[in-house]
Amino acid sequence: MSGTAVKGLQLFAALSILIVLHEFGHFFFARLFKTRVEKFYLFFDFLFPLSGVLNFSLFKKTVGETTYGVGWFPLGGYVKISGMVDESMDKEQMALPPEPWEYRSKKPWQRLFIMLGGIIVNVLLAVIIYIAVFGIYGEEYLPAKNATYGIAADSLAKSIGLRNGDQIVSVDGAPVDRFERIVSGIILNQGKTIQVLRDGQNVNISIKDGTVHSILTGQKGSFIAPRIPIVVDDVKDGTEAARMELKHGDSIIAVNSVPVRFFDEFDSIKSSLAGKAITLTVIRGGQPKELTGKVPDNKKLGFMPLGDLDKYFKLEKVKFTPGQAIAKGFSFTYYQFTNYVLQFKLMFTSKEVKTSESLGGFISFGKIFPAEFDMEKFLMLTAFVSIVLAFMNLLPIPGLDGGYVIFLLFEMITGKAVSEKVMEKATAVGLILLLLLMVYANGLDIFRHFKH
């Protein structure tokens, strides 16, 4: 199975699980307050948002008062709660006098819990997943201070004054703890300066305007990475590296008799030899060995460097007791949620973050999953997507849970309910806006795909 198919299947599985559990949150509180639920669907059994067009199900079964089913339109899901203006736009039911089992007959605070049920479940699910992951797998990361060879700076990082070998100490004067959070911290906090240790001296680097935009759009590379020695990992068949007989575990110490110690040094020299002969001096089995070949015009020899950081650095490995895992699950959910809020905010407040470049649809979501299935990564990403769904549903847009919450809060504060006519019109407009937004986001994905 191709890597793209594996990514797609993981996205489909994660979204299906999260949609069902989100809708279960609404279902749970509705039944808790003795409200009738007529339908519980994964995906829509109509052409969203046109509730009366192409109505059919792939599967359905009625149990008690509720019909459970799988719709044909694979975009979200819904529960149809009696006496409520929702995606189904059932105006006939709303024209009748309210019944005791209907949503509109319940107290405002009960309706509030029914509407927040999906969001509550999404957040709790993220907490539970994180507790399980940290409890089973623990946590492993590279402390910034343990990146003893400093950074490997790409062309963008070098353009603002960073150099290979710099050790990043702080950003805007705030000490950095984890190496992998340096770049995200610069983006989310709109960093202005980076403090580094260079040749034993403290150096202050200004982050130029446009740097964050270039990092986000991936115009030049990864910005920074831990600087690592040049050790061969995988060698691709049929490549120049294979013809030169490079082997897994070879340590490259010189290129054309020029000593090299780190991958960035090797890559720089190799890139200048396109179409030319190359001689690599490697250490194999404790002995030096020379391998000769020719650098292809595309400057790629055809091997990957050993990227396992634990081979070069002392990683921080944390094991959690059950109590610690619970605390970590809650704190990490809060960390992820606040980070996502910051990311969303940047689309409207930062000059360097453009909506057209940051917004994405199913393709963008699929790309965050690995090409090979890994249970720990799948669980962590599913928890993250659950947080994203919770936040997006909290937005005050009619048709989303947050839109209903705004109407309910208005009723609870003023004592006056929003009329059903207003609710119907607002929901119809909100659903159309949501459809247009989804078309736009997925259209951007398609445009980027063909552009590249």
C-alpha positions, -999 to 999 in steps of 0.1 A, spaced: 0 0 0 14 34 -9 23 60 17 -5 83 4 -31 55 9 -19 49 44 -21 86 52 -56 87 37 -68 57 57 -55 71 89 -73 104 83 -105 86 74 -103 64 105 -95 93 128 -122 116 115 -148 88 116 -140 80 152 -140 117 162 -173 125 144 -191 96 160 -179 105 195 -187 142 189 -222 134 179 -224 110 209 -217 140 231 -249 157 219 -268 124 221 -256 117 256 -268 150 271 -300 149 250 -309 116 265 -297 127 300 -324 154 299 -350 131 284 -349 147 249 -359 125 220 -331 119 194 -346 109 160 -314 102 141 -277 95 148 -256 96 116 -220 93 106 -218 114 74 -249 130 59 -278 111 42 -284 142 20 -265 166 -2 -251 189 25 -264 216 31 -295 208 10 -315 185 34 -341 176 9 -318 166 -19 -305 130 -26 -318 115 7 -305 80 11 -283 60 35 -256 34 31 -268 18 62 -295 24 88 -312 6 117 -339 19 141 -335 10 177 -362 25 200 -369 61 190 -336 66 172 -324 56 137 -287 50 135 -271 51 101 -242 59 78 -249 85 51 -235 87 16 -221 122 18 -187 118 37 -186 152 53 -192 152 91 -222 137 108 -252 148 128 -278 139 154 -314 150 147 -329 161 180 -366 166 182 -377 202 183 -345 218 172 -335 238 142 -305 220 128 -290 206 95 -322 188 87 -341 221 85 -373 202 96 -398 232 94 -429 210 97 -420 197 131 -411 232 143 -446 245 131 -463 222 156 -468 230 193 -437 219 214 -438 185 231 -423 177 265 -396 155 250 -384 182 225 -353 203 227 -372 235 227 -392 225 258 -360 221 279 -345 247 302 -319 269 286 -290 255 307 -300 220 297 -300 230 260 -266 246 265 -252 213 277 -268 195 248 -251 219 224 -217 218 241 -218 180 245 -198 173 213 -171 198 222 -169 184 258 -164 149 244 -138 160 219 -118 177 247 -122 148 271 -112 123 243 -80 143 237 -73 142 275 -79 104 277 -57 97 246 -29 118 259 -31 101 294 -29 67 277 0 76 254 20 92 281 12 64 305 22 37 280 49 52 259 62 80 282 78 110 266 111 115 248 126 148 235 159 166 228 167 193 253 181 223 235 212 223 257 219 187 246 221 196 209 259 197 215 269 203 179 246 233 176 222 238 147 224 231 110 210 263 95 193 264 61 196 293 36 167 312 53 183 308 87 216 319 74 201 350 57 191 364 91 226 358 106 224 323 120 254 300 114 259 262 114 271 253 149 253 281 167 237 269 200 203 286 205 200 297 241 167 318 240 142 335 219 133 371 228 152 365 260 130 335 270 152 304 276 144 275 252 139 240 267 130 216 239 148 218 206 117 209 186 97 238 200 122 265 190 107 271 155 71 268 166 78 292 194 92 318 170 61 315 148 34 314 175 50 342 196 61 363 166 97 362 178 119 392 171 153 381 183 173 349 188 201 346 213 229 321 204 262 309 218 288 311 191 325 303 197 320 309 234 304 343 228 267 354 232 253 368 200 219 384 194 203 377 160 174 398 148 145 380 130 138 400 98 104 407 85 92 380 62 111 352 80 80 337 96 62 338 63 90 320 46 92 293 73 54 287 71 54 284 33 85 262 33 102 283 6 138 274 16 139 245 39 134 235 75 150 267 90 170 249 116 177 213 126 201 196 151 236 195 135 246 158 132 277 139 120 275 123 86 267 86 90 250 67 62 217 51 68 196 38 38 212 35 4 188 34 -25 193 8 -52 203 19 -86 218 52 -74 253 66 -75 257 59 -38 249 22 -45 274 21 -74 300 36 -51 292 8 -26 283 30 3 270 9 32 248 15 61 269 27 91 297 42 70 309 74 86 320 100 60 351 119 72 363 136 40 352 146 5 379 148 -22 404 149 7 387 178 24 379 168 60 342 169 69 325 162 102 289 172 98 262 165 72 258 202 64 296 204 55 293 173 34 262 185 16 277 219 9 308 204 -8 288 177 -26 264 203 -40 293 222 -56 304 191 -75 274 185 -97 285 165 -128 320 161 -113 340 132 -98 338 127 -61 359 106 -37 345 99 -2 367 88 27 347 67 51 353 48 83 339 12 80 346 -13 107 371 10 123 392 13 91 393 42 65 382 34 30 380 55 -2 350 53 -25 349 70 -59 320 81 -82 304 110 -99 279 135 -85 247 134 -106 234 167 -121 206 167 -96 233 167 -68 218 137 -51 240 106 -45 210 85 -33 214 78 4 199 91 36 219 101 67 213 84 99 187 106 116 181 88 149 189 116 173 195 92 201 225 79 182 242 113 187 226 131 216 213 124 251 176 125 249 153 132 278 132 101 285 104 105 309 83 77 323 50 86 341 32 70 370 -6 67 365 -11 99 385 16 118 366 1 106 333 -33 120 342 -18 153 351 3 153 319 -28 145 298 -47 175 311 -17 199 309 -8 188 274 -44 191 261 -43 227 274 -10 233 258 -22 220 224 -55 238 226 -39 272 234 -13 267 207 -40 260 181 -59 292 193 -27 311 187 -23 296 152 -58 306 144 -54 341 157 -23 346 136 -43 343 104 -61 375 113 -34 394 133 -1 387 116 11 403 84 32 372 77 5 346 81 -18 346 50 -51 327 52 -47 315 16 -14 298 25 -24 286 60 -59 273 54 -62 237 42 -87 209 37 -86 171 38 -53 169 19 -36 192 44 -50 171 73 -40 139 56 -4 151 52 1 154 90 -2 116 93 29 94 87 33 73 55 38 42 77 13 34 105 26 40 140 1 36 168 17 62 191 18 88 163 -17 79 152 -31 84 187 -13 117 192 -25 130 159 -60 118 165 -60 137 199 -47 168 181 -75 166 154 -100 161 182 -88 194 198 -91 211 164 -126 199 160 -135 211 194 -122 246 187 -137 248 152 -171 238 166 -168 264 193 -167 292 167 -198 315 169 -210 306 134 -247 295 129 -248 259 120 -219 251 143 -223 243 180 -208 277 189 -236 295 169 -263 278 189 -244 285 221 -244 323 213 -282 322 208 -286 303 241 -264 327 260 -284 356 247 -316 339 259 -301 331 293 -289 367 298 -320 385 284 -346 360 293 -359 362 257 -355 333 233 -344 340 197 -373 334 174 -374 301 154 -376 321 121 -344 339 130 -328 306 140 -339 290 107 -325 318 85 -293 321 105 -287 283 103 -294 282 66 -269 311 60 -244 295 84 -246 261 66 -240 277 32 -210 297 46 -196 265 60 -200 247 27 -183 276 8 -155 276 34 -149 238 29 -150 242 -9 -124 271 -6 -101 252 18 -101 220 -2 -98 241 -34 -66 256 -20 -53 220 -14 -60 210 -49 -44 242 -63 -12 236 -42 -11 200 -54 -11 209 -91 11 239 -85 39 217 -71 
